[in-house]
Amino acid sequence: MTGIDFRDALRQGTHVYGTLITSTSPRMFETATGLGLDFVFFCNEHILYNPDTLGWMCRAYKAAGINPVVRIPEPSPYLATQALDAGAGAVLVPYVESLEEVYNLVGAVKYRPLKGEKLKRILYGDEKPTEELLAYLKNYNRNHTLLLNIESPAGVKGMESFFAVQSVDGPGVDGILIGPHDLSVSYEMPEKFRCTEFLDLTGEIIRKARSLGVAAGCHNGSRGSLDLQLEWSRAGANIIIHSSDVFLFADKLQDDLEIIRRVK
């Protein structure tokens, strides 16, 4: 599931399943492609991938029918287009808080290669593109997906206005992912992921996005997060981005060793 199929699945409310991949090993690629994943997540915000390697990984997974989702380091339209040039099928943008940021990101992901004043006029409705230009932009960007990280009170408050921004062929924002670590800190509940108040908060964010027709999910970058993923799934998440190669390795190895150590 890549490109327009991935984007349309999100818009239709279909569940998609993936995980964070940190390993650049060809053996990891060989293993991951046999797991039935719809997408893989490359976090270029917190993990240092070699740019050339990231480009090859994006293209390799895409060729295998698995959509590469790349998180960029900051809400920058320039970094968003750079991720697309590297081969990303979807761009995930961290800590989005303002409507202006969303307009700029929609412009970068859904209107490229337009830039500058002309893009701004079209984005804000001050100019209508010709039919020829509109058809070109739709075709050029048909395989691009835009996802926003919601990680702060300002992000939560702005969700409805973010989702109202349109692109050349429908919604500008295709989905959101909650960043629970930053969200918990910004709501003054640092890392209290399992407290009732935080679970209620994340569940409400997911339900609100889904009620507005936008795909939603949550990714916890820590070990032992299956129970949290189940909570978010019950709340209605349809972007299921579970754990990572490193954390799943650690969880499974620890469980196995505990069983083996009991053999005397």
N, C-alpha and C positions, 0 to 999 in steps of 0.2 A: 504494500500500500504506500505509494509515493505520490508526490506532486498534488495534482488536482483531486485525486481519489482520497488522499489523506485530508485535504482541506474540506472537501464535501462531506466526508464522514463526520468531521467535527460539527459542521453546520447542520447535519441531519440528526445529531445527538447520538451517533453510534459510539460504542465503546472502543477505544484504542489502547493497546498495551505496549509498554516499553520499560526500559531501565537506563540508568546512567552507566555509560561505558567510559572507564578511565584508561584502560589498557590499550596500547597501540600495537600489541602483538598480533601478527597474522593468525596465530592459533586462537586468539579471542574472537577474531572475525569468523573463523571457521566454526567455532562453537556457537556463537550468538546467532548465526544465520540459520541454525537448526532448531531454534527455540520457539518459533512461531510468533516472533515479535512484529508489531506493526511499525514501531519506530525505535530509534536509539537516541539517547540524549547525550550531547557533548557539552560540558559546562566550561566554556571558555572564560567564565568569570572567576572561578576558583581553581581551575586546573590549567597548568601550563602545557598546552599541546604545541608541538612544533607546527608552524603554519602549513608547511608543505605536507606533513603527515596528516594533519586535520583535513586538508583538501583531498588527499587520497582516500582517507577513511570515509568521508562524506560520499564520495563518488562510488566507492566499493559497496557500501551498504545500500546506496540508492540502486545500484545495478542489481543487487540481490533482492530488491523489492521492499526494503526497509527504510522508512523515511528518516533522514538525519535531522534532528532538531538541535540547533546550536544556540546556546545562550551567550550573548555578547556581554562585555564587562559593564556597560552603562547604557542609559537610554539615548543612544546616538544614532541618527539616521545614517551617518557615514559608516559606522561599525556594522549596522544592519545590512547595508549593501555589500560591505566587504565579506560578511558571512555568506551571503547569497553567491557572491563571486567564488567563494571557496567551495561551494557545492551544497550548502544547506538547503533542505527542502522547506524547513520552517525556522523562523527566527524567534527566540524567546528573549524578552527584554526585561532586565531586573529593575525593581524598585521604581515602577512608573507611578507618578503622583499627579501629573498635570495634563490637562486637555491639550495644551500646546505640544507636549511631548508625544501624545498619541497622534495628533495630526501629522507631525514630522515623521513618525515611524510608519504610519499608513502611507504617506507619500513615498518613503524610501522603499517599502516592501511591495506596494500595490501599484505604484505609478512610475517605477523606474523605466527608462532612464531619464525621465523629466526631473529637472532640478530648478533651483532658483526662483525668481519672481513668477514665472509662468506656472510652475507647479503650485506655488502658494495661492495664486489667483484661482486656479482650478479647484484646489483642495477646499478653499473657503467659499466656493460658489460664486466668485466674482467674474468668472469666465467659464464658458462651456466649451469643451473640446469638440473639434469637428468629428463627424462620424468616422472618418478615416483614422484619425488619431485615437479615438475611443476604441475602435476595433483592434488597433495595433497594441494599445496598452493592455487590453483584456488578454490578448493572446500572449504577449510578452511575459505577463505576470501570472498566468493561469496556474502555475505550479507552486506559487509562493503562499506560505501560511504565516500569519502574525499571531504570536502568543505574548501575553503580558504577565509579568510577575506582579501579584498583588501582595504587598508586604508591609503596609503601613496604614494608619487611619486615613490619611489623605487618599491613598489608593482605593481603599474600601469606599470612601465617601464619593469618589469620582466615577465609580464603575458605570453607572447608568449613562453618564455623559460620554464616557469612553466608547461604550457600545453603540452610541448613536452616530459615530463617525462612519461615513460610508466610503466605499471604494468604487472602482470602475465597474465592478460586477457583484455588488452586494456589500455585506458588512466589511468594515475595515479590519476589525478585530475578530479573529476566528476562535479564540479561546483564552482562558486565564489559567495560571498555575499559582497557587498559594505558596509562598516561601515561608514555611512555619518558623524557622529560626529567627529571621528578621521580624516577622509579624509578631512573634511572642515578645521580642525585646521592645518593639515599638509600642506595644500595648501594655508594657510594664509587667509582663508575665514571663521573664526570661527562661526559656527552655522548659516551661511547665506544659509540655505538649499533651499530657494526659489528664490535666485538671479539667473539671467540668466546664469552667468558664471558657477555656481555650477551645475545647472541642465544640462547644456551642457556637463560638465565634467562627471557626473554620467551616462548620456545617452550614451556618447561615450564609456565609460568603458563597459557598458552592451552590446552595439552593437559590440564592438571588441570581447568580449568573445563569443557571439553568432555566429559571423562570423567564429570563429575558432572552432566551434562545441562544445563549453562548455556552460553548463547551467549557468544562472546568475540571480541575484536578489539584493535587497537592503532592509535593515531593519532599520527603524528609531525608536529609543527608546524615543519617546516623544509623547505627546498628539496631537490630531488633525492632524494626518499624512495621512489621506485618499487621499488628493490631491497629495501628494508626491508619494504615492504608485501608483496612476493612471498615473502620469508622467513616472515613471519607467516601468510600464506595457506597455505604449505606445512606450517606447524606445526598447521594446523587452524582458523585463524580463520574465522568465518562472518559477523562484523560487519566489513565492509570499508569503512573510513572513510578515504579516500585524500586526503591533501594538503589544499589549499584553493584558492579562486579566485585569491587573490593569488600564491601560490607557483607554481601551474600557469601562470598568466600569465607570471611571471618566467622560469620554466624554458623555456617554449615560445618566448618572445620572444628570449631569449638564444641558443637553438639556431638560430632562423631568422636572426638577425642574423649569426651566425658563418658561415652558409652564404652569405648575401648579400655579406658582406665579401670572400669569396674570389673573387667575380666581378670581373674586371679588364677 
